[in-house]
Amino acid sequence: QLPLVQSGGGSVQAGGSLRLSCAASGYTLSSYCMAWFRQASGNQRERVAVFDTHGSTTYADSVKGRFTISKDNAKTTLSLQMNSLKPEDTAMYYCAASSSSSCIWFPYWGQGTQVTVSS
C-alpha cells in the first residue's frame, strides 16, 4: 500500500498558474513510476504527465509546454506546475503511482484535487 496525499489546486483565472503536490508519508517515490491524471465532468480520465523511474518525463499534447512534472531532491514529493492555464484544464486532478517501470497500470491513487480555471 502506498498512501498518496495531494495538496494544492483551487481556482484561478485563465492564464494563471497553480501547483499540485503529491506525497507518500514514510515512503520515497524513487522506485515508482509517477503520473498525474485528470478527469473533467462527463469526460474520460486523461493521463496528463508521467515521471518514470529513469527520470524521463512525458506529457499529453494538450499540456505540453505549459505543465511541468517533477520530483523533489529527496524524492518524497511529486509536483505538477501548471502555467498558462486554460478553462479546458478544469478538472479533478489525481496523482498516481506504479511499481512497474512500464508505467501502464497505476494501482495507487491520491484523493484528487479540483482545479477550476475561469475565463
A tleap script that builds the chain and sets N, CA, C and O, in Angstrom:
source leaprc.protein.ff14SB
mol = sequence {
  NGLN LEU PRO LEU VAL GLN SER GLY GLY GLY
  SER VAL GLN ALA GLY GLY SER LEU ARG LEU
  SER CYS ALA ALA SER GLY TYR THR LEU SER
  SER TYR CYS MET ALA TRP PHE ARG GLN ALA
  SER GLY ASN GLN ARG GLU ARG VAL ALA VAL
  PHE ASP THR HIE GLY SER THR THR TYR ALA
  ASP SER VAL LYS GLY ARG PHE THR ILE SER
  LYS ASP ASN ALA LYS THR THR LEU SER LEU
  GLN MET ASN SER LEU LYS PRO GLU ASP THR
  ALA MET TYR TYR CYS ALA ALA SER SER SER
  SER SER CYS ILE TRP PHE PRO TYR TRP GLY
  GLN GLY THR GLN VAL THR VAL SER CSER
}
set mol.1.N position { 0.843 -1.192 0.000 }
set mol.1.CA position { 0.000 0.000 0.000 }
set mol.1.C position { 0.880 1.245 0.000 }
set mol.1.O position { 1.874 1.313 0.723 }
set mol.2.N position { 0.514 2.207 -0.800 }
set mol.2.CA position { 1.262 3.463 -0.894 }
set mol.2.C position { 0.258 4.604 -0.733 }
set mol.2.O position { -0.461 4.930 -1.677 }
set mol.3.N position { 0.202 5.210 0.449 }
set mol.3.CA position { -0.774 6.268 0.688 }
set mol.3.C position { -0.335 7.593 0.082 }
set mol.3.O position { 0.600 8.225 0.574 }
set mol.4.N position { -0.996 8.009 -0.966 }
set mol.4.CA position { -0.658 9.258 -1.635 }
set mol.4.C position { -1.610 10.360 -1.174 }
set mol.4.O position { -2.830 10.211 -1.228 }
set mol.5.N position { -1.028 11.456 -0.726 }
set mol.5.CA position { -1.815 12.585 -0.237 }
set mol.5.C position { -1.517 13.805 -1.094 }
set mol.5.O position { -0.365 14.217 -1.226 }
set mol.6.N position { -2.555 14.373 -1.668 }
set mol.6.CA position { -2.404 15.515 -2.561 }
set mol.6.C position { -2.683 16.823 -1.837 }
set mol.6.O position { -3.413 16.870 -0.847 }
set mol.7.N position { -2.078 17.884 -2.363 }
set mol.7.CA position { -2.351 19.233 -1.886 }
set mol.7.C position { -2.230 20.178 -3.068 }
set mol.7.O position { -1.713 19.819 -4.126 }
set mol.8.N position { -2.715 21.382 -2.868 }
set mol.8.CA position { -2.679 22.377 -3.931 }
set mol.8.C position { -3.996 22.413 -4.688 }
set mol.8.O position { -5.015 21.902 -4.223 }
set mol.9.N position { -3.953 23.021 -5.853 }
set mol.9.CA position { -5.164 23.163 -6.644 }
set mol.9.C position { -5.949 24.392 -6.237 }
set mol.9.O position { -5.447 25.244 -5.505 }
set mol.10.N position { -7.180 24.483 -6.709 }
set mol.10.CA position { -8.030 25.615 -6.398 }
set mol.10.C position { -8.577 26.259 -7.650 }
set mol.10.O position { -8.718 25.615 -8.690 }
set mol.11.N position { -8.882 27.537 -7.538 }
set mol.11.CA position { -9.479 28.276 -8.650 }
set mol.11.C position { -8.559 29.395 -9.099 }
set mol.11.O position { -7.909 30.047 -8.282 }
set mol.12.N position { -8.510 29.611 -10.395 }
set mol.12.CA position { -7.646 30.639 -10.956 }
set mol.12.C position { -8.258 31.127 -12.260 }
set mol.12.O position { -9.044 30.418 -12.888 }
set mol.13.N position { -7.899 32.328 -12.660 }
set mol.13.CA position { -8.359 32.834 -13.954 }
set mol.13.C position { -7.456 32.300 -15.066 }
set mol.13.O position { -6.308 31.922 -14.831 }
set mol.14.N position { -7.992 32.281 -16.254 }
set mol.14.CA position { -7.233 31.828 -17.410 }
set mol.14.C position { -5.929 32.621 -17.520 }
set mol.14.O position { -5.897 33.838 -17.339 }
set mol.15.N position { -4.858 31.885 -17.825 }
set mol.15.CA position { -3.544 32.493 -17.899 }
set mol.15.C position { -2.768 32.414 -16.600 }
set mol.15.O position { -1.572 32.704 -16.569 }
set mol.16.N position { -3.432 32.028 -15.539 }
set mol.16.CA position { -2.782 31.936 -14.245 }
set mol.16.C position { -2.059 30.615 -14.057 }
set mol.16.O position { -1.977 29.789 -14.966 }
set mol.17.N position { -1.538 30.441 -12.849 }
set mol.17.CA position { -0.739 29.257 -12.528 }
set mol.17.C position { -1.218 28.616 -11.227 }
set mol.17.O position { -1.738 29.285 -10.334 }
set mol.18.N position { -1.028 27.321 -11.151 }
set mol.18.CA position { -1.291 26.564 -9.925 }
set mol.18.C position { -0.247 25.462 -9.820 }
set mol.18.O position { 0.347 25.043 -10.813 }
set mol.19.N position { -0.043 25.011 -8.601 }
set mol.19.CA position { 0.903 23.918 -8.367 }
set mol.19.C position { 0.226 22.851 -7.526 }
set mol.19.O position { -0.373 23.143 -6.491 }
set mol.20.N position { 0.327 21.622 -7.980 }
set mol.20.CA position { -0.184 20.473 -7.253 }
set mol.20.C position { 0.979 19.671 -6.680 }
set mol.20.O position { 2.039 19.564 -7.297 }
set mol.21.N position { 0.767 19.112 -5.499 }
set mol.21.CA position { 1.780 18.270 -4.876 }
set mol.21.C position { 1.167 16.949 -4.445 }
set mol.21.O position { -0.035 16.846 -4.200 }
set mol.22.N position { 2.029 15.941 -4.359 }
set mol.22.CA position { 1.587 14.592 -4.003 }
set mol.22.C position { 2.708 13.945 -3.206 }
set mol.22.O position { 3.834 13.845 -3.691 }
set mol.23.N position { 2.413 13.504 -1.990 }
set mol.23.CA position { 3.435 12.912 -1.136 }
set mol.23.C position { 2.940 11.600 -0.540 }
set mol.23.O position { 1.739 11.389 -0.370 }
set mol.24.N position { 3.877 10.737 -0.232 }
set mol.24.CA position { 3.576 9.465 0.428 }
set mol.24.C position { 4.352 9.419 1.731 }
set mol.24.O position { 5.563 9.196 1.740 }
set mol.25.N position { 3.657 9.629 2.809 }
set mol.25.CA position { 4.312 9.700 4.107 }
set mol.25.C position { 5.061 8.406 4.414 }
set mol.25.O position { 4.492 7.315 4.376 }
set mol.26.N position { 6.366 8.555 4.723 }
set mol.26.CA position { 7.150 7.396 5.093 }
set mol.26.C position { 7.721 6.618 3.933 }
set mol.26.O position { 8.388 5.602 4.131 }
set mol.27.N position { 7.465 7.088 2.713 }
set mol.27.CA position { 7.952 6.397 1.519 }
set mol.27.C position { 8.742 7.368 0.642 }
set mol.27.O position { 8.460 8.566 0.606 }
set mol.28.N position { 9.725 6.831 -0.056 }
set mol.28.CA position { 10.320 7.600 -1.134 }
set mol.28.C position { 9.707 7.113 -2.442 }
set mol.28.O position { 9.300 5.958 -2.567 }
set mol.29.N position { 9.653 8.003 -3.390 }
set mol.29.CA position { 8.974 7.697 -4.647 }
set mol.29.C position { 9.932 7.328 -5.764 }
set mol.29.O position { 9.524 7.189 -6.917 }
set mol.30.N position { 11.215 7.167 -5.423 }
set mol.30.CA position { 12.224 6.965 -6.465 }
set mol.30.C position { 12.020 5.675 -7.255 }
set mol.30.O position { 12.396 5.608 -8.426 }
set mol.31.N position { 11.441 4.667 -6.647 }
set mol.31.CA position { 11.286 3.383 -7.339 }
set mol.31.C position { 9.944 3.241 -8.035 }
set mol.31.O position { 9.635 2.185 -8.586 }
set mol.32.N position { 9.150 4.297 -8.010 }
set mol.32.CA position { 7.825 4.251 -8.611 }
set mol.32.C position { 7.769 5.104 -9.873 }
set mol.32.O position { 8.397 6.159 -9.966 }
set mol.33.N position { 7.010 4.623 -10.824 }
set mol.33.CA position { 6.622 5.463 -11.943 }
set mol.33.C position { 5.462 6.312 -11.437 }
set mol.33.O position { 4.479 5.777 -10.925 }
set mol.34.N position { 5.569 7.619 -11.574 }
set mol.34.CA position { 4.555 8.530 -11.054 }
set mol.34.C position { 3.867 9.263 -12.199 }
set mol.34.O position { 4.466 9.513 -13.245 }
set mol.35.N position { 2.616 9.598 -11.986 }
set mol.35.CA position { 1.883 10.287 -13.042 }
set mol.35.C position { 0.802 11.179 -12.447 }
set mol.35.O position { 0.368 10.999 -11.309 }
set mol.36.N position { 0.391 12.130 -13.245 }
set mol.36.CA position { -0.781 12.953 -12.952 }
set mol.36.C position { -1.839 12.642 -14.005 }
set mol.36.O position { -1.560 12.589 -15.202 }
set mol.37.N position { -3.050 12.440 -13.526 }
set mol.37.CA position { -4.201 12.239 -14.385 }
set mol.37.C position { -5.215 13.337 -14.077 }
set mol.37.O position { -5.142 13.995 -13.040 }
set mol.38.N position { -6.153 13.521 -14.988 }
set mol.38.CA position { -7.249 14.444 -14.707 }
set mol.38.C position { -8.524 13.898 -15.335 }
set mol.38.O position { -8.498 13.149 -16.311 }
set mol.39.N position { -9.629 14.300 -14.742 }
set mol.39.CA position { -10.923 13.900 -15.273 }
set mol.39.C position { -11.895 15.058 -15.128 }
set mol.39.O position { -12.244 15.469 -14.021 }
set mol.40.N position { -12.320 15.569 -16.262 }
set mol.40.CA position { -13.318 16.620 -16.267 }
set mol.40.C position { -14.702 15.988 -16.239 }
set mol.40.O position { -14.886 14.840 -16.645 }
set mol.41.N position { -15.657 16.745 -15.761 }
set mol.41.CA position { -17.020 16.238 -15.648 }
set mol.41.C position { -17.532 15.761 -17.003 }
set mol.41.O position { -17.515 16.506 -17.984 }
set mol.42.N position { -17.987 14.513 -17.045 }
set mol.42.CA position { -18.527 13.959 -18.272 }
set mol.42.C position { -17.498 13.439 -19.244 }
set mol.42.O position { -17.848 12.920 -20.304 }
set mol.43.N position { -16.210 13.572 -18.891 }
set mol.43.CA position { -15.143 13.125 -19.791 }
set mol.43.C position { -14.432 11.910 -19.224 }
set mol.43.O position { -14.543 11.590 -18.040 }
set mol.44.N position { -13.698 11.245 -20.103 }
set mol.44.CA position { -12.860 10.139 -19.642 }
set mol.44.C position { -11.622 10.677 -18.950 }
set mol.44.O position { -11.206 11.813 -19.179 }
set mol.45.N position { -11.044 9.847 -18.105 }
set mol.45.CA position { -9.812 10.217 -17.433 }
set mol.45.C position { -8.682 10.331 -18.446 }
set mol.45.O position { -8.558 9.511 -19.355 }
set mol.46.N position { -7.875 11.346 -18.276 }
set mol.46.CA position { -6.773 11.623 -19.204 }
set mol.46.C position { -5.455 11.626 -18.439 }
set mol.46.O position { -5.346 12.220 -17.367 }
set mol.47.N position { -4.458 10.955 -19.005 }
set mol.47.CA position { -3.148 10.997 -18.388 }
set mol.47.C position { -2.454 12.280 -18.847 }
set mol.47.O position { -2.297 12.518 -20.044 }
set mol.48.N position { -2.053 13.081 -17.905 }
set mol.48.CA position { -1.523 14.409 -18.189 }
set mol.48.C position { -0.002 14.399 -18.298 }
set mol.48.O position { 0.560 14.967 -19.234 }
set mol.49.N position { 0.662 13.758 -17.345 }
set mol.49.CA position { 2.124 13.773 -17.320 }
set mol.49.C position { 2.632 12.550 -16.576 }
set mol.49.O position { 1.981 12.032 -15.669 }
set mol.50.N position { 3.819 12.100 -16.987 }
set mol.50.CA position { 4.447 10.931 -16.371 }
set mol.50.C position { 5.892 11.246 -16.023 }
set mol.50.O position { 6.603 11.898 -16.788 }
set mol.51.N position { 6.316 10.772 -14.853 }
set mol.51.CA position { 7.727 10.854 -14.439 }
set mol.51.C position { 8.148 9.420 -14.182 }
set mol.51.O position { 7.760 8.828 -13.175 }
set mol.52.N position { 8.938 8.859 -15.084 }
set mol.52.CA position { 9.223 7.431 -14.956 }
set mol.52.C position { 10.400 7.173 -14.017 }
set mol.52.O position { 10.990 8.102 -13.465 }
set mol.53.N position { 10.726 5.899 -13.852 }
set mol.53.CA position { 11.749 5.509 -12.884 }
set mol.53.C position { 13.157 5.897 -13.325 }
set mol.53.O position { 14.095 5.837 -12.530 }
set mol.54.N position { 13.310 6.294 -14.588 }
set mol.54.CA position { 14.614 6.745 -15.085 }
set mol.54.C position { 14.740 8.259 -15.057 }
set mol.54.O position { 15.777 8.813 -15.422 }
set mol.55.N position { 13.672 8.925 -14.620 }
set mol.55.CA position { 13.698 10.378 -14.572 }
set mol.55.C position { 13.213 11.053 -15.839 }
set mol.55.O position { 13.275 12.277 -15.956 }
set mol.56.N position { 12.735 10.271 -16.782 }
set mol.56.CA position { 12.208 10.845 -18.013 }
set mol.56.C position { 10.763 11.279 -17.797 }
set mol.56.O position { 10.023 10.687 -17.012 }
set mol.57.N position { 10.389 12.330 -18.518 }
set mol.57.CA position { 9.029 12.858 -18.393 }
set mol.57.C position { 8.336 12.869 -19.749 }
set mol.57.O position { 8.972 13.079 -20.782 }
set mol.58.N position { 7.051 12.644 -19.733 }
set mol.58.CA position { 6.233 12.747 -20.938 }
set mol.58.C position { 4.958 13.494 -20.584 }
set mol.58.O position { 4.508 13.485 -19.439 }
set mol.59.N position { 4.388 14.140 -21.590 }
set mol.59.CA position { 3.214 14.978 -21.386 }
set mol.59.C position { 2.163 14.721 -22.455 }
set mol.59.O position { 2.480 14.350 -23.586 }
set mol.60.N position { 0.918 14.923 -22.079 }
set mol.60.CA position { -0.152 14.927 -23.067 }
set mol.60.C position { 0.040 16.151 -23.955 }
set mol.60.O position { 0.519 17.188 -23.496 }
set mol.61.N position { -0.330 16.032 -25.208 }
set mol.61.CA position { -0.169 17.162 -26.131 }
set mol.61.C position { -0.910 18.400 -25.642 }
set mol.61.O position { -0.485 19.528 -25.891 }
set mol.62.N position { -2.009 18.183 -24.952 }
set mol.62.CA position { -2.843 19.302 -24.514 }
set mol.62.C position { -2.171 20.175 -23.462 }
set mol.62.O position { -2.583 21.316 -23.252 }
set mol.63.N position { -1.131 19.648 -22.791 }
set mol.63.CA position { -0.482 20.416 -21.730 }
set mol.63.C position { 0.990 20.659 -21.996 }
set mol.63.O position { 1.655 21.348 -21.223 }
set mol.64.N position { 1.497 20.109 -23.062 }
set mol.64.CA position { 2.932 20.221 -23.361 }
set mol.64.C position { 3.327 21.686 -23.472 }
set mol.64.O position { 2.663 22.476 -24.142 }
set mol.65.N position { 4.426 22.034 -22.798 }
set mol.65.CA position { 4.917 23.406 -22.816 }
set mol.65.C position { 4.297 24.292 -21.754 }
set mol.65.O position { 4.756 25.413 -21.536 }
set mol.66.N position { 3.251 23.798 -21.086 }
set mol.66.CA position { 2.588 24.590 -20.041 }
set mol.66.C position { 2.710 23.947 -18.667 }
set mol.66.O position { 2.800 24.644 -17.657 }
set mol.67.N position { 2.714 22.628 -18.629 }
set mol.67.CA position { 2.791 21.893 -17.357 }
set mol.67.C position { 4.173 21.269 -17.208 }
set mol.67.O position { 4.807 20.883 -18.190 }
set mol.68.N position { 4.627 21.176 -15.959 }
set mol.68.CA position { 5.899 20.525 -15.665 }
set mol.68.C position { 5.723 19.586 -14.484 }
set mol.68.O position { 5.279 19.992 -13.410 }
set mol.69.N position { 6.079 18.322 -14.696 }
set mol.69.CA position { 6.041 17.332 -13.625 }
set mol.69.C position { 7.448 17.204 -13.051 }
set mol.69.O position { 8.427 17.216 -13.797 }
set mol.70.N position { 7.553 17.082 -11.740 }
set mol.70.CA position { 8.870 16.996 -11.118 }
set mol.70.C position { 8.782 16.265 -9.788 }
set mol.70.O position { 7.713 16.116 -9.196 }
set mol.71.N position { 9.950 15.815 -9.342 }
set mol.71.CA position { 10.080 15.249 -8.005 }
set mol.71.C position { 11.079 16.096 -7.262 }
set mol.71.O position { 11.992 16.654 -7.871 }
set mol.72.N position { 10.927 16.207 -5.944 }
set mol.72.CA position { 11.905 16.955 -5.168 }
set mol.72.C position { 13.171 16.111 -5.000 }
set mol.72.O position { 13.170 14.915 -5.292 }
set mol.73.N position { 14.237 16.735 -4.532 }
set mol.73.CA position { 15.518 16.037 -4.423 }
set mol.73.C position { 15.459 14.836 -3.500 }
set mol.73.O position { 16.154 13.845 -3.722 }
set mol.74.N position { 14.649 14.916 -2.483 }
set mol.74.CA position { 14.515 13.792 -1.554 }
set mol.74.C position { 13.629 12.691 -2.121 }
set mol.74.O position { 13.515 11.611 -1.543 }
set mol.75.N position { 13.011 12.976 -3.246 }
set mol.75.CA position { 12.144 12.021 -3.936 }
set mol.75.C position { 10.999 11.552 -3.052 }
set mol.75.O position { 10.602 10.387 -3.070 }
set mol.76.N position { 10.482 12.499 -2.281 }
set mol.76.CA position { 9.332 12.163 -1.448 }
set mol.76.C position { 8.063 12.864 -1.909 }
set mol.76.O position { 6.965 12.541 -1.455 }
set mol.77.N position { 8.219 13.828 -2.817 }
set mol.77.CA position { 7.071 14.612 -3.268 }
set mol.77.C position { 7.087 14.756 -4.781 }
set mol.77.O position { 8.109 15.079 -5.387 }
set mol.78.N position { 5.935 14.510 -5.370 }
set mol.78.CA position { 5.732 14.726 -6.798 }
set mol.78.C position { 4.954 16.017 -6.962 }
set mol.78.O position { 4.023 16.287 -6.202 }
set mol.79.N position { 5.329 16.811 -7.945 }
set mol.79.CA position { 4.634 18.077 -8.172 }
set mol.79.C position { 4.201 18.197 -9.624 }
set mol.79.O position { 4.746 17.548 -10.517 }
set mol.80.N position { 3.211 19.042 -9.827 }
set mol.80.CA position { 2.785 19.415 -11.173 }
set mol.80.C position { 2.607 20.920 -11.187 }
set mol.80.O position { 1.659 21.449 -10.606 }
set mol.81.N position { 3.522 21.606 -11.851 }
set mol.81.CA position { 3.427 23.046 -12.022 }
set mol.81.C position { 2.622 23.317 -13.276 }
set mol.81.O position { 2.975 22.856 -14.362 }
set mol.82.N position { 1.555 24.054 -13.128 }
set mol.82.CA position { 0.651 24.316 -14.251 }
set mol.82.C position { 0.638 25.813 -14.535 }
set mol.82.O position { 0.185 26.610 -13.713 }
set mol.83.N position { 1.133 26.176 -15.691 }
set mol.83.CA position { 1.179 27.574 -16.102 }
set mol.83.C position { 0.273 27.802 -17.305 }
set mol.83.O position { -0.143 26.858 -17.976 }
set mol.84.N position { -0.019 29.057 -17.561 }
set mol.84.CA position { -0.864 29.431 -18.708 }
set mol.84.C position { -2.132 28.587 -18.745 }
set mol.84.O position { -2.493 28.028 -19.781 }
set mol.85.N position { -2.785 28.507 -17.625 }
set mol.85.CA position { -3.960 27.645 -17.518 }
set mol.85.C position { -5.104 28.142 -18.397 }
set mol.85.O position { -5.291 29.340 -18.607 }
set mol.86.N position { -5.854 27.177 -18.897 }
set mol.86.CA position { -6.990 27.440 -19.772 }
set mol.86.C position { -8.258 26.879 -19.145 }
set mol.86.O position { -8.182 25.967 -18.322 }
set mol.87.N position { -9.412 27.400 -19.511 }
set mol.87.CA position { -10.659 26.848 -18.966 }
set mol.87.C position { -10.800 25.351 -19.206 }
set mol.87.O position { -11.396 24.647 -18.390 }
set mol.88.N position { -10.265 24.864 -20.301 }
set mol.88.CA position { -10.357 23.434 -20.590 }
set mol.88.C position { -9.459 22.576 -19.700 }
set mol.88.O position { -9.519 21.348 -19.760 }
set mol.89.N position { -8.627 23.217 -18.873 }
set mol.89.CA position { -7.832 22.474 -17.892 }
set mol.89.C position { -8.644 22.170 -16.633 }
set mol.89.O position { -8.187 21.433 -15.759 }
set mol.90.N position { -9.832 22.729 -16.543 }
set mol.90.CA position { -10.687 22.487 -15.388 }
set mol.90.C position { -11.013 21.008 -15.268 }
set mol.90.O position { -11.537 20.397 -16.199 }
set mol.91.N position { -10.697 20.440 -14.109 }
set mol.91.CA position { -10.899 19.004 -13.894 }
set mol.91.C position { -10.504 18.644 -12.470 }
set mol.91.O position { -9.942 19.456 -11.735 }
set mol.92.N position { -10.813 17.410 -12.103 }
set mol.92.CA position { -10.271 16.834 -10.881 }
set mol.92.C position { -8.935 16.196 -11.268 }
set mol.92.O position { -8.853 15.424 -12.222 }
set mol.93.N position { -7.916 16.529 -10.522 }
set mol.93.CA position { -6.577 16.026 -10.806 }
set mol.93.C position { -6.170 14.993 -9.757 }
set mol.93.O position { -6.406 15.162 -8.561 }
set mol.94.N position { -5.549 13.915 -10.247 }
set mol.94.CA position { -5.123 12.827 -9.383 }
set mol.94.C position { -3.663 12.489 -9.629 }
set mol.94.O position { -3.223 12.431 -10.777 }
set mol.95.N position { -2.906 12.263 -8.554 }
set mol.95.CA position { -1.586 11.674 -8.730 }
set mol.95.C position { -1.726 10.164 -8.596 }
set mol.95.O position { -2.629 9.669 -7.922 }
set mol.96.N position { -0.830 9.449 -9.240 }
set mol.96.CA position { -0.886 8.000 -9.238 }
set mol.96.C position { 0.520 7.431 -9.287 }
set mol.96.O position { 1.453 8.073 -9.771 }
set mol.97.N position { 0.655 6.221 -8.779 }
set mol.97.CA position { 1.965 5.573 -8.735 }
set mol.97.C position { 1.864 4.135 -9.198 }
set mol.97.O position { 0.868 3.446 -8.979 }
set mol.98.N position { 2.940 3.709 -9.850 }
set mol.98.CA position { 3.034 2.330 -10.297 }
set mol.98.C position { 4.398 1.783 -9.904 }
set mol.98.O position { 5.414 2.457 -10.074 }
set mol.99.N position { 4.422 0.571 -9.382 }
set mol.99.CA position { 5.692 -0.062 -9.045 }
set mol.99.C position { 6.312 -0.717 -10.270 }
set mol.99.O position { 7.417 -1.254 -10.195 }
set mol.100.N position { 5.617 -0.677 -11.379 }
set mol.100.CA position { 6.122 -1.239 -12.618 }
set mol.100.C position { 6.763 -0.138 -13.454 }
set mol.100.O position { 6.206 0.952 -13.589 }
set mol.101.N position { 7.928 -0.427 -14.011 }
set mol.101.CA position { 8.620 0.572 -14.822 }
set mol.101.C position { 7.918 0.810 -16.157 }
set mol.101.O position { 8.255 1.746 -16.881 }
set mol.102.N position { 6.948 -0.034 -16.478 }
set mol.102.CA position { 6.233 0.136 -17.749 }
set mol.102.C position { 5.288 1.332 -17.720 }
set mol.102.O position { 4.877 1.832 -18.767 }
set mol.103.N position { 4.942 1.793 -16.501 }
set mol.103.CA position { 4.064 2.964 -16.358 }
set mol.103.C position { 2.721 2.771 -17.053 }
set mol.103.O position { 2.168 3.708 -17.629 }
set mol.104.N position { 2.208 1.555 -16.993 }
set mol.104.CA position { 0.935 1.279 -17.648 }
set mol.104.C position { -0.187 1.138 -16.637 }
set mol.104.O position { -1.247 1.741 -16.804 }
set mol.105.N position { 0.024 0.359 -15.602 }
set mol.105.CA position { -1.002 0.100 -14.589 }
set mol.105.C position { -0.640 0.851 -13.333 }
set mol.105.O position { 0.451 0.686 -12.787 }
set mol.106.N position { -1.579 1.693 -12.868 }
set mol.106.CA position { -1.344 2.527 -11.693 }
set mol.106.C position { -2.310 2.104 -10.587 }
set mol.106.O position { -3.474 2.507 -10.602 }
set mol.107.N position { -1.851 1.306 -9.638 }
set mol.107.CA position { -2.744 0.836 -8.580 }
set mol.107.C position { -2.893 1.790 -7.395 }
set mol.107.O position { -3.805 1.637 -6.583 }
set mol.108.N position { -2.005 2.765 -7.297 }
set mol.108.CA position { -2.029 3.672 -6.142 }
set mol.108.C position { -2.449 5.064 -6.596 }
set mol.108.O position { -1.917 5.608 -7.564 }
set mol.109.N position { -3.439 5.642 -5.860 }
set mol.109.CA position { -4.011 6.918 -6.270 }
set mol.109.C position { -4.136 7.874 -5.098 }
set mol.109.O position { -4.397 7.468 -3.965 }
set mol.110.N position { -3.945 9.153 -5.394 }
set mol.110.CA position { -4.241 10.175 -4.422 }
set mol.110.C position { -5.745 10.418 -4.355 }
set mol.110.O position { -6.525 9.827 -5.102 }
set mol.111.N position { -6.128 11.305 -3.437 }
set mol.111.CA position { -7.556 11.535 -3.192 }
set mol.111.C position { -8.201 12.464 -4.217 }
set mol.111.O position { -9.425 12.587 -4.277 }
set mol.112.N position { -7.368 13.110 -5.018 }
set mol.112.CA position { -7.904 14.035 -6.013 }
set mol.112.C position { -7.983 15.447 -5.480 }
set mol.112.O position { -8.214 15.671 -4.292 }
set mol.113.N position { -7.784 16.404 -6.385 }
set mol.113.CA position { -7.913 17.809 -6.023 }
set mol.113.C position { -8.505 18.558 -7.215 }
set mol.113.O position { -8.134 18.304 -8.360 }
set mol.114.N position { -9.407 19.460 -6.946 }
set mol.114.CA position { -10.115 20.170 -8.002 }
set mol.114.C position { -9.301 21.363 -8.484 }
set mol.114.O position { -8.759 22.133 -7.691 }
set mol.115.N position { -9.231 21.493 -9.792 }
set mol.115.CA position { -8.648 22.675 -10.433 }
set mol.115.C position { -9.736 23.296 -11.297 }
set mol.115.O position { -10.314 22.633 -12.158 }
set mol.116.N position { -10.008 24.565 -11.059 }
set mol.116.CA position { -11.028 25.280 -11.821 }
set mol.116.C position { -10.409 26.524 -12.431 }
set mol.116.O position { -9.841 27.359 -11.727 }
set mol.117.N position { -10.525 26.640 -13.745 }
set mol.117.CA position { -9.969 27.776 -14.463 }
set mol.117.C position { -11.119 28.539 -15.106 }
set mol.117.O position { -11.867 27.989 -15.914 }
set mol.118.N position { -11.251 29.782 -14.748 }
set mol.118.CA position { -12.335 30.602 -15.290 }
set mol.118.C position { -11.823 31.502 -16.409 }
set mol.118.O position { -10.664 31.917 -16.411 }
set mol.119.N position { -12.690 31.789 -17.340 }
set mol.119.CA position { -12.302 32.608 -18.492 }
set mol.119.C position { -12.489 34.087 -18.207 }
set mol.119.O position { -12.210 34.922 -19.068 }
savepdb mol mol.pdb
quit
